[in-house]
């Protein structure tokens, strides 16, 4: 049976909103200011940086690791009613679109894995 993959690609502003929401829910303190954007930095899965404009007008980078970014984006999908298959693999990746580098969740559905679970 064929496997299915799809990507949910997030704009920098959407990722920033997701990281701010995640920080509030998890108790992580962020510097005072306005969240501007977020971008992948390095690694596989990628880490990232949330950019916050401080009250003094400076752009301040706030690093996030891939686990927190994945959790933030999944939470964002749930709160914005973006459907995610329950029994799917969800992997954080980055996606290049022109000059932009964006975060993406790769959603994989593997029918043979479902069949093995039922047989067990």
PyMOL commands that set and color helices and strands:
alter all, ss='L'
color gray80, all
select helices_A, chain A and resi 12-26+66-79+111-119
alter helices_A, ss='H'
color red, helices_A
select strands_A, chain A and resi 4-10+34-40+48-53+59-64+89-97+100-109
alter strands_A, ss='S'
color yellow, strands_A
deselect
rebuild
show_as cartoon
